[in-house]
């Protein structure tokens, strides 16, 4: 949640009185949805849309319910990974309307790091205590399909125990196209090269009508699901993302979350959701 629903901070009497008492003070329809969620029931897309549009006490009840479900699922212990992002190029064939990172290959600000520099940065991070590197970049024109594999192999030769969290569904699709092989085969190659998990980025909002407006030519919803689910099936976990607060509606957000939930129900391979 981004807190743009017009809600004030959670009143002290609500945060200390328990979720059950709070639910008796809010809209009965909202209370019914939240009460069923607390009992282990599933929120429908229609209900999710309703929850995204709450405000005031209803919104506070939603936050407290979500926090209670989080507590039941994972407790209060917080962990983190010491990670370094290594974006080896900002040159990209895509022209997404929201991206301030990418550059055309002829622009002065475009760069492309050699593999030796990627390895150097990974080694520097490892020596400082990092256990993971995240490898993502633009989609350079004319890229050799083996580039992602070579980057991973070079890192693993130098630091065999470092975890590689690398290559978005967009990059996997591009790599498979440049290698003239299927997405599934390319995922196997990435795994063999040392990829331990995939970032579930390039999702934005998983609705084609929205994607055509903000990122025409970006990976389709169908192919995003294909890459993420395919990774899970061969033992590569992924994160997941949602980019919101632009042209999308509450309905789009609810449907996006439902799509992620469907994937998770089938594969159990999603480790995180990053809004």
N, C-alpha and C positions, 0 to 999 in steps of 0.2 A: 504494500500500500504506500502511496506517496503523500497521504495526508491532505489531498486537495479537495476533500469532500465537504469542507466547511465545518469540520468538527473541532470543538475545543479540546484541550487536554482532558484525559480521563479524570472525572471528579474523584476525590479521595474516598468518598463513601461508596463509590462504585467499584473501585479497585480493591477495596478491603472487604467488601461484603460478600464476595464470591460470585461466580458466574450464575449460579442458580437464582440467587436473589435478584441479580441484575436483569435476567431474562423476564422476570415478572413485571418489569418496569418499562418494557419497550413494546413496539408494535407487535401484536400477536402473530402476524404473518412472519415477521423477522425472527421472533422468538421460536416459532415452530421450526423454521429452517435450521437455526443454530442448535436447538435442542436435539433435533434428529442427527445433526453432525456429531454432537457430543456423545450420542448413543452409538456411533459407528456407522450411521447412514451416509448415503452419498448425496451430494448437492448436484442438482441438475443444472444444465446450461441456463435455463430460464431463471432458476433460483440464484445462480451465480451472478447473472446480470442484475437481478434485484439487489443483491448484496453489494455489488460495485457502486450502486447508486444511493447507498444509505448515507445518512448524515446524523449529527447530533448524538443522542443516546443510543440510537440504533447502530451507528458507526462504532461507538465505544464498545458496545456489546459484541460486535463483530471482532474487534481487535482482541478483546479479552478471551473470547471463545477460541480464536486462532492460537493465542498464546497458551491456553490450556491444552489444546490438542498437541501443540508443539512440545509442551512439557511432558505429556503422557508418552509421546513417541520417542523423544531423545533426552529428556531430562534437562538439567540446567548446566551441564558441563559443556564448555565451548572449546573447540580445538581449531587449529589453523595450520596451513602448510606454508613453509618458507619457500617462496617461488620467485623466479625471475622471468619476466616476459622478454622474449627476443623476437622482435618483428624484423625479419631479415630484408624485407623490401616494402616500400610504399607505392611501388608502381603497380597499377591495376587496370585491367581491361573493363571493369565495371564502372558505372557512373551512378552510384546510389545517392539519392538526394540528401541524405542525412550525414554523409561521410565527409569529415574534414581531414582525413588521414591520407587518402590516396592521391597519387599524382600520375599524370600522363608520362609515358616513357621519354618524351622529349622535353619535359619540364626540368628546369634547373634544380628544383628541390627533390627530384626523384633520386632514390638511392637503392643499391642492391649490395648487400653484404656478402663477401665470399664465405664459403663454408668454414674456412679456418678462423674467421672472425666470430662466427656463430659459436664454434667450439670454444674459442677463447673466453667469450662472455659466459658460456655455460660453466667452464672451469672456474672462472672468477667467482661466480655465484656459489658453486659447490664448495670452494675453499672458504667462503664466508658463512657456510652452514646451510645453504639451500639444499633441499632434497628434490626439487622439481623445477623443470623449465617448461614454460608455455611457449610453443612455437606457432605463431600465426603471422600472416603477412597479406599483402595484396596478391592479385593474380596477374603476374607479369605476362605480356604477350610473348608467344613463341617459347614458352617454358618447356624445358625437357621434362617429360613425365616422371623421370627417375629422381628429380631434384629433392623432393620431400624425403624419399627413401635414403638418399645419400647423406642428407643432413642428419637424419636419425642415426644412421650407422656410424657416422663420424663422431657424434656425441657419445654414443654407447661404447665405441672403442676407447675413448678417453676416460669416460666415467660410466662404467657398466651398471652401477647401482642407482644412478639418477633416474627419476621418473620423468618420462616425456609425456606431457599433456599437450597434444598438438593436432592442428589441422581441423578446421571447421568443416561442416558438411559441404559448404561451398567449395572449399579447397579440395576435399576428397573427390567431389564430382569433377572438378577441373583436372585434378591429377589423373583420374581414371580416363577422362576424355583425351588428355595429352598422351597417355600411355596406350590408348586404343584397347582398353580392357573394361570389363564390367566393374561397377561400383563394388560388388562383393569381392571380386578378385583383388581389387586395389586395396580394400580394407585388410585382406589377408597379408598383402605385401607390407603394408604399414605396420601391422602387428609383428611380422617377422623382423622388420627393421628396428623395432624397439619402442613403438608407440604404446603407451600404457593406458591412455584414456584420451577421449576426444572432447573438446569444448563444444557445447551445444549452441554455438552462436550462429549467426546468419538466419536466425528464426524470425527476428522482428515480431511481426504479428502473423500467425499462420492462417492467413486469409488472402486468397489470390487478388481480390478486388482492392484490398489495401496495399498489397505488395506492388501492384501495377502503378500505383500512385507515388509511392515513396522510393521504390527500388526496381524499376522496370528492368527485366532481364536477369534479376537475381534468381537464385535457385528456387524452384517451385516447391509448394507445400508437399506435394507427392514425393519429390526427390529428397527433401529434407527428412521426411519420415523414413524413407528408404535407407538413407545413410545411417541415421541414428539407430533404427531398429536392426539394420544389418550389422552394425558394430556390436550391439548388445548380443546378437546371436552367436558371435564368434568370441565372446568373452572380453570385449573392450567396453568398459563403462563410459558413460558420457555425463556431462552436465546438461542443463537446459536453460533457456533464457526467454525473457519476454521484454520487448522494447515498447514502452507505452507512453502516453501523454502527447500524442501527435494527432493523427487523423482518425485514429481508431475510436470505436465506441465501446461502451461497457459490454455490449453483446460480443464484440470481437474478442475482448479480453477473456470473457467467460468461455467462449468456444476454444480459444487458444489453450487455456488451462485444461479444458476437457480433453483436448487432443493429446496433451502431454500425459494426462492421467490414463488415457487409453493405451498409450505406448508403455507406460510403467506397469499397468496391469498385465500386459502381455509379456514383457521382457524383464522387468525388475532391474533395468540397467541404468536408470537415471540416479545420479548421486546427489545432485543439487539443483535448485532453481534460482537463477540470478535475475532479479528484476532490474 
